[in-house]
Amino acid sequence: MSLLGKAAVAMWWSVRAEQRAEFGDWHSHEHFPERMSIPGFRRGSRWTSTTDSEGFFVLYELEQYEVLTSKGYLDRLNAPTPWSTKMMPHHLGMVRSQCRVAASFGGGVATALATIRLSPEAGREAELQTHLAGTLGTLTQKPGLTGAHLLLTDTPKTNAPTTEQQIRGKDGAADWIVLLSGYDADVVEGVIAGQLSTSSLHAAGASDASTIGRYRLAFTMTPQDVAAV
């Protein structure tokens, strides 16, 4: 899964069982096409948690960081459709990070994904970033893996919460994010238990606390897919 662009929006949230069917319909048939029609959006992917029956991860890959503050994007965030307005309150525990892509290795879209949310220890930012870039760069050649990426949250300065944010309530945000994708979930699991484990990352300069998520691909879309409809 090579990231398409220099920026991304990474989001985690939960949807209760009674809302999941409608959520899937809305997100696949209205929301993704809407987002992929915004200039600068390159690809969207939705992932279902394999360990939490209510959990999702969604990634939007953006051509440039400036897309995050573009008129096309902000207009959509401030004018949700009636269906979006209905569904937004069901995005529970939203963590939404607007990011710069610091390192990206690999190619193709795989079926298994691990997300690691972490923070550097004070004064060890450069050390940790160098370590992660070196480690991730070697992982994509490992059998079973396809992509390894580092995102750094850099929230744009905006005047006020958007209409969508107001409907959801206050969003959380991650700090640094590691994404590891592959076609063999067991290999992905082995790496996050070893080279990318909390203890290994702490030794390299990360704080003690990290949050690991495990996901399988549910849906992906690009602007070319929208144009083909």
C-alpha positions as CSV (number, residue, x, y, z in Angstrom):
1,M,0.0,0.0,0.0
2,S,2.1,2.9,-1.2
3,L,0.7,6.2,0.0
4,L,-0.4,8.4,-2.9
5,G,0.7,11.9,-1.9
6,K,2.4,13.9,0.8
7,A,-0.4,14.2,3.3
8,A,-3.2,12.1,4.8
9,V,-6.2,12.0,7.2
10,A,-6.1,9.1,9.5
11,M,-9.2,8.3,11.6
12,W,-10.3,5.7,14.1
13,W,-13.8,5.3,15.5
14,S,-16.5,2.8,16.5
15,V,-20.0,2.1,15.1
16,R,-22.4,0.1,17.2
17,A,-23.8,-3.1,15.7
18,E,-27.3,-1.7,15.0
19,Q,-25.8,1.1,12.8
20,R,-23.1,-0.9,10.9
21,A,-25.2,-1.9,7.9
22,E,-26.4,1.6,7.1
23,F,-23.0,3.0,7.9
24,G,-21.4,0.7,5.3
25,D,-24.0,1.7,2.7
26,W,-23.6,5.4,3.4
27,H,-19.8,5.3,3.6
28,S,-19.3,3.3,0.4
29,H,-22.0,4.7,-1.8
30,E,-22.2,8.4,-0.8
31,H,-19.3,9.5,1.5
32,F,-16.3,7.9,-0.3
33,P,-17.5,9.1,-3.7
34,E,-18.0,12.6,-2.3
35,R,-14.5,12.7,-0.7
36,M,-12.9,11.3,-3.8
37,S,-14.5,14.1,-5.9
38,I,-12.6,16.7,-3.9
39,P,-9.5,18.0,-5.8
40,G,-6.3,16.6,-4.2
41,F,-7.9,13.4,-2.7
42,R,-6.0,10.5,-4.2
43,R,-7.4,7.4,-2.4
44,G,-9.6,6.4,0.5
45,S,-9.6,3.1,2.3
46,R,-11.8,1.7,5.1
47,W,-10.6,-1.0,7.4
48,T,-12.6,-3.2,9.9
49,S,-11.0,-4.1,13.2
50,T,-10.2,-7.8,13.7
51,T,-10.1,-7.4,17.5
52,D,-12.9,-4.9,18.2
53,S,-16.4,-5.7,16.8
54,E,-17.2,-2.0,16.5
55,G,-13.9,-0.5,15.4
56,F,-13.0,1.1,12.1
57,F,-9.9,2.8,10.6
58,V,-10.2,5.1,7.6
59,L,-7.3,6.6,5.7
60,Y,-7.5,9.4,3.1
61,E,-4.4,9.9,1.0
62,L,-3.9,13.5,-0.2
63,E,-1.8,14.9,-3.0
64,Q,-0.5,17.9,-0.9
65,Y,-0.7,19.0,2.7
66,E,-2.5,22.2,1.5
67,V,-5.5,20.0,0.5
68,L,-6.4,20.0,4.2
69,T,-7.3,23.7,4.1
70,S,-8.5,23.8,0.5
71,K,-11.9,25.4,-0.3
72,G,-13.1,22.1,-1.8
73,Y,-12.5,20.1,1.4
74,L,-13.7,22.8,3.8
75,D,-16.9,23.3,1.8
76,R,-17.7,19.7,2.1
77,L,-16.9,19.5,5.9
78,N,-19.2,22.5,6.5
79,A,-22.1,21.3,4.3
80,P,-22.7,17.7,5.1
81,T,-25.5,15.9,3.2
82,P,-28.7,14.9,5.0
83,W,-27.4,11.3,5.2
84,S,-24.0,12.4,6.5
85,T,-25.8,14.6,9.1
86,K,-27.7,11.5,10.2
87,M,-24.6,9.2,10.4
88,M,-22.1,11.6,12.0
89,P,-23.4,11.1,15.6
90,H,-22.8,7.4,15.2
91,H,-19.0,7.9,14.8
92,L,-18.1,7.1,18.4
93,G,-14.8,7.9,20.1
94,M,-13.5,9.6,16.9
95,V,-9.7,10.1,16.7
96,R,-8.9,12.2,13.6
97,S,-5.4,13.2,12.7
98,Q,-4.4,15.4,9.8
99,C,-0.9,14.4,8.9
100,R,2.2,14.9,6.8
101,V,3.7,11.8,5.3
102,A,7.2,11.5,6.8
103,A,8.2,8.2,5.2
104,S,6.4,5.8,2.8
105,F,7.7,2.5,1.5
106,G,6.0,-0.3,-0.6
107,G,3.4,-0.6,-3.2
108,G,-0.1,-2.1,-3.8
109,V,-3.2,-2.4,-1.6
110,A,-3.1,-5.3,0.8
111,T,-5.7,-7.0,3.0
112,A,-4.1,-6.7,6.5
113,L,-3.1,-3.5,8.3
114,A,-1.7,-2.6,11.6
115,T,-1.8,0.9,13.0
116,I,0.4,2.1,15.8
117,R,-0.2,5.4,17.5
118,L,2.8,6.6,19.4
119,S,4.6,9.7,20.6
120,P,8.4,10.5,20.9
121,E,10.0,11.1,24.2
122,A,11.0,14.8,24.6
123,G,14.3,15.4,22.9
124,R,14.4,12.1,21.0
125,E,12.2,13.1,18.1
126,A,15.0,13.0,15.5
127,E,16.4,9.8,16.8
128,L,13.1,8.0,16.7
129,Q,12.2,9.3,13.2
130,T,15.5,8.1,11.9
131,H,15.1,4.7,13.5
132,L,11.6,4.3,12.1
133,A,12.5,5.4,8.6
134,G,15.3,2.9,8.5
135,T,13.2,0.1,10.0
136,L,10.2,0.7,7.8
137,G,12.3,0.9,4.7
138,T,13.5,-2.7,5.2
139,L,10.2,-4.2,6.1
140,T,8.5,-3.9,2.7
141,Q,10.8,-6.5,1.2
142,K,9.8,-9.1,3.9
143,P,7.6,-11.9,2.6
144,G,4.0,-11.2,3.6
145,L,4.3,-7.4,3.8
146,T,3.6,-4.7,1.2
147,G,3.8,-1.3,2.8
148,A,5.2,0.6,5.8
149,H,4.6,4.3,6.5
150,L,5.2,7.0,9.0
151,L,2.7,9.9,9.4
152,L,3.3,12.9,11.7
153,T,0.2,14.8,12.8
154,D,0.3,18.5,11.9
155,T,-3.1,19.9,12.5
156,P,-3.8,23.0,10.3
157,K,-4.7,26.2,12.0
158,T,-8.4,26.8,11.3
159,N,-10.8,29.4,12.7
160,A,-13.4,27.0,14.2
161,P,-14.6,23.4,14.2
162,T,-16.3,22.4,11.0
163,T,-20.0,21.5,10.9
164,E,-19.2,17.8,10.7
165,Q,-17.0,18.1,13.8
166,Q,-19.7,20.0,15.7
167,I,-22.2,17.2,14.9
168,R,-19.8,14.5,16.1
169,G,-18.6,16.3,19.2
170,K,-14.9,16.8,20.1
171,D,-12.5,14.7,18.1
172,G,-9.3,13.3,19.6
173,A,-6.0,13.2,17.7
174,A,-3.1,10.9,17.4
175,D,0.5,12.1,17.4
176,W,2.8,9.9,15.3
177,I,1.3,7.0,13.3
178,V,3.0,3.9,11.9
179,L,1.0,1.9,9.2
180,L,2.1,-1.6,8.3
181,S,0.3,-3.5,5.6
182,G,0.6,-7.0,4.1
183,Y,-1.1,-9.9,2.5
184,D,-0.3,-12.2,5.4
185,A,-1.9,-11.1,8.7
186,D,0.3,-13.4,10.7
187,V,3.5,-11.8,9.3
188,V,2.0,-8.3,10.1
189,E,1.3,-9.6,13.7
190,G,4.8,-10.9,14.0
191,V,6.4,-7.5,13.2
192,I,4.2,-5.6,15.6
193,A,5.1,-8.1,18.3
194,G,8.8,-7.8,17.5
195,Q,10.5,-4.9,15.6
196,L,7.5,-2.6,16.1
197,S,6.5,-3.7,19.6
198,T,5.9,-1.1,22.3
199,S,9.1,-2.1,24.1
200,S,11.2,-2.0,20.8
201,L,9.8,1.5,20.0
202,H,10.4,2.7,23.5
203,A,14.1,1.6,23.2
204,A,14.3,3.7,20.0
205,G,12.9,6.8,21.6
206,A,9.1,6.5,21.9
207,S,7.2,7.0,25.1
208,D,5.9,4.0,26.9
209,A,2.3,4.3,25.7
210,S,1.4,3.2,22.2
211,T,-1.9,2.0,20.8
212,I,-1.9,-0.8,18.3
213,G,-4.9,-1.6,16.0
214,R,-5.3,-4.6,13.7
215,Y,-7.6,-4.4,10.7
216,R,-8.7,-6.1,7.4
217,L,-9.6,-4.2,4.3
218,A,-13.3,-3.5,3.8
219,F,-13.3,-1.0,0.9
220,T,-11.1,1.3,-1.1
221,M,-11.8,3.9,-3.8
222,T,-9.9,6.4,-5.9
223,P,-11.1,9.4,-8.0
224,Q,-10.8,7.1,-11.1
225,D,-13.4,4.8,-9.5
226,V,-15.8,7.7,-9.1
227,A,-15.3,8.8,-12.7
228,A,-16.1,5.3,-13.9
229,V,-19.5,5.1,-12.2
